[in-house]
Amino acid sequence: MTGSRFRKIFSAIFMLLIIISMVVGFCFSNDLDNVYGENYIPYDDGWQLEGHAVAFPYGDSQETFTITNTLPKVFTDQMLVMWVYYDNYEIFVDGESIEKSKDNVFAGVSTDAGKKEIWFKLRTEYSGKPITITMTLQKEIYGASITQVFITTRGEYASQVLKSNIMTMIVYSSFTVIGVVEIIIASTFVGENILKKRKKIFKALLYCGLFAVFSAQWLINDCRLPYIVFGHIVGFSIVNIVAFLVMPIYFFRMQMYLYERDNNKVSIIIDNVITIVGVIALVLALVGIINWGDLIYLAQVLAMIVLACVSLYSIKTIIFHRDKYSYVAVSLANLVFFILSLAALMLFIGNVTSNYDSVFLLDLHIYVVAQICLIYQRISNSIKEERELAQTKIYAFSDELTKLGNRRKFYHVLDNYDENNMPEDFAIVMVDTNRLKYYNDTIGHEAGDELIIATARCLESAFIDFPDANICRVGGDEFAISLVASKKEIEAAIANFKNAMKCWHGTLVSELYAGVGYASYRDYPNENINMLLEIADDEMYKDKSKFYENTGFDRRESR
């Protein structure tokens, strides 16, 4: 590694450490804990239900229940926050109804999304007065219960959440940046004319980037920080649900391209089914036919299906592809991801307020880092393979003596024209160097090579204005050119070729002649490429015959 590159890496790491130190230092500074400690008051104790003490977390099977407590000394800038998945509630202070829940609305449709916190603005006159909360819990959410209650200010609430989710914030930032960069890189290369195998790798990178971005959105919204800071609890809750729903879809597509199963019928069917189901569910939630909260169930089902499929791919790969390091590494990373994801999902199902996000956070770290490393390793290998293939292709399609294309390249280009509709001005020019046998026999093959190379250079100079001209040496002294040009342009190029031959003087041979003939699709619209070749060849031999008639050379002694 060069010193310059080392300094850049060291500087980047140093700056990252400074930023992390500032954030951590701010979140854990003692001024929050001591000087302004009165802005965060735990309020879990003292709650009663029908004269009995209530311990949190608490859930009640009754449709509606009432809990009571006595407020401590409070200030106008404070609020009571209760973490609870509720259906509706009403708050009384000193027997007076102060606040009722309102219907949450998204896109004009009533929804239960966002009904997971109660915020009640306090006043100084509420100090020491009894508070009563009557509520109904949601039935469809796993572990729906009152988990904690506290009194705080909005700024302190945000600080407390940030403080307890510092790692989530770091992962959110890194995943967002990494994901966006991957999407940009992959989108740039996916549309380009690159090898099919390499395009698959870039598609895997694209879906890895999308998965990282939506994972970051799920993480940041799941920790509650966005709506605490900005409000819009309904909108951010729906973003959280949507991110959770699409994550298994992007994860599966990424694995399809990593395992090169994008042409596998079963994988394609699974991909189409989970995508269509996800889209239909989103549309139904938007129009209010199903509740947004129901998408959580669906996302869990899709996640289980995808994890099961990918785990099967991983196990099969480990068993049958032991010699392929990258495939086995992907598989091992996937199995770790599957086990930890399953553990997080079980924690979530058992209690929606459990510490499942910490497990998933660790899971994402292992998974994304492993996938990114493996994808970039494959991209590097693919670039190396593509360069080797390009070099091989150059050798396969090049004539060593003249550095023009060879017979294989000429007919490869013709096949491409034949598979598509030929342009009206498509034409074939055939060229054959005269008297090559004579010079080979009398002076030597070096003289013959000089003639062949001279013919090639004259052809290049004559057809230099035609960027699509495919000039090839197809035999010993035979050349062929395919191009798209008008009759006037072709005849002008042939005239330039003959003038170039007149001006040429070699070391062993002093003069150069060649027979030339061409055939245009415009002149023979009913003929195919093979017939155009025959016509151009016939015209070339007619031109050679004229040369021997006019010069008096014996054609049996010289070609």
Sequence and secondary structure as in RCSB ss.txt:
>XXXX:A:sequence
MTGSRFRKIFSAIFMLLIIISMVVGFCFSNDLDNVYGENYIPYDDGWQLEGHAVAFPYGDSQETFTITNTLPKVF
TDQMLVMWVYYDNYEIFVDGESIEKSKDNVFAGVSTDAGKKEIWFKLRTEYSGKPITITMTLQKEIYGASITQVF
ITTRGEYASQVLKSNIMTMIVYSSFTVIGVVEIIIASTFVGENILKKRKKIFKALLYCGLFAVFSAQWLINDCRL
PYIVFGHIVGFSIVNIVAFLVMPIYFFRMQMYLYERDNNKVSIIIDNVITIVGVIALVLALVGIINWGDLIYLAQ
VLAMIVLACVSLYSIKTIIFHRDKYSYVAVSLANLVFFILSLAALMLFIGNVTSNYDSVFLLDLHIYVVAQICLI
YQRISNSIKEERELAQTKIYAFSDELTKLGNRRKFYHVLDNYDENNMPEDFAIVMVDTNRLKYYNDTIGHEAGDE
LIIATARCLESAFIDFPDANICRVGGDEFAISLVASKKEIEAAIANFKNAMKCWHGTLVSELYAGVGYASYRDYP
NENINMLLEIADDEMYKDKSKFYENTGFDRRESR
>XXXX:A:secstr
  HHHHHHHHHHHHHHHHHHHHHHHHHT HHHHTTTGGGEEE  TT EETTEE  SSB   SSSEEEEEE  S  
TT EEEEEE EEEEEEEETTEEEEE   EEETTEEE TTTTEEEEE  GGGTT EEEEEEEE SSSTT SEEEEE
EE HHHHHHHHHHHTHHHHHHHHHHHHHHHHHHHHHHHHHTSS  HHHHHHHHHHHHHHHHHHHHHHHHHHHTTH
HHHHH  HHHHHHHHHHHHHHHHHHHHHHHHHHTT TT HHHHHHHHHHHHHHHHHHHHHHTTSS TTHHHHHHH
HHHHHHHHHHHHHHHHHHHH TT HHHHHHHHHHHHHHHHHHHHHHHHHH TTSTHHHHHHHHHHHHHHHHHHHH
HHHHHHHHHHHHHHHHHHHHHHB TTTSSB HHHHHHHHHHHHHS   TTEEEEEEEETTHHHHHHHT HHHHHH
HHHHHHHHHHHHTTT TT EEEE SSSEEEEEEE  HHHHHHHHHHHHHHHHH   SS S   EEEEEEETTT T
T  HHHHHHHHHHHHHHHHHHHHHHH   TTT  
